[in-house]
Amino acid sequence: MEIYAIFTTSFIIGFSGAIMPGPLLTVTIGESARRGFLAGPLIVAGHAILELVLLLALAGGLSALLATERVSHIVAVIGGAFLLYMGAGMARDAAAGRVSFKMSGQSGQDGKAVESAGSLATARQNAPKRMHPVLAGILVSVANPYWTLWWATVGLGYITLSLQKGAPGLASFFTGHILADLIWYSLISAVVAGGRKFLSDRIYSGIIAACGIFLLGLGGYFLYYGIFT
């Protein structure tokens, strides 16, 4: 397979995976509503850092370990616990009203709204304490056992194919894969962040609560998979 074909097919497969609902999409929606557009690219940056490390590890022969049932179950249990922690925190913050992003303003002499230092301080105090989006991108990715299994199977196959073209082939595969994530999640962030000015705190809290509940359900499923299957 030629370099351009590796890049194109990697992009298409990566995009088809990115658009599927999952914990990374949920966290991107929640963080974009709270932080703005940059949350999406930053989350993808964390995701990309982890995937680059895993890509190099798989190219070095780690796939046999990751594909074992024991490792899969361990990843599922740890990942499920982490998703439960994140989901509970998001749901709790929404229920307690600690997720306001609106800032009260006062009118200046020209009639335009001017945000006071007091309102900014209040908003910061009311904002939920969250980890940095880059770190969230790393942890949410590694918490998903299906992400690990995908790389140990489909990802490994692409790595093997790409290595036939050496380092340029591997770079083309990784670039196409990450570009798909960046385009999709940046689009999601733009849509969510662009709608912030039209959202009331009540609607925003509902979005955060829904994301938290989704993560709780997914975390419970991962725990069940890791313990009982």
Sequence and secondary structure as in RCSB ss.txt:
>XXXX:A:sequence
MEIYAIFTTSFIIGFSGAIMPGPLLTVTIGESARRGFLAGPLIVAGHAILELVLLLALAGGLSALLATERVSHIV
AVIGGAFLLYMGAGMARDAAAGRVSFKMSGQSGQDGKAVESAGSLATARQNAPKRMHPVLAGILVSVANPYWTLW
WATVGLGYITLSLQKGAPGLASFFTGHILADLIWYSLISAVVAGGRKFLSDRIYSGIIAACGIFLLGLGGYFLYY
GIFT
>XXXX:A:secstr
  HHHHHHHHHHHHHHHHTS SHHHHHHHHHHHHH TTHHHHHHHHHHHHHHHHHHHHHTT HHHHTSHHHHHHH
HHHHHHHHHHHHHHHHHHHHTT       EEE TTS EEE HHHHHHHHHHS     HHHHHHHHHHT HHHHHH
IIIIIHHHHHHHGGGHHHHHHHHHHHHHHHHHHHHHHHHHHHHHTGGG  HHHHHHHHHHHHHHHHHHHHHHHHH
HHH 
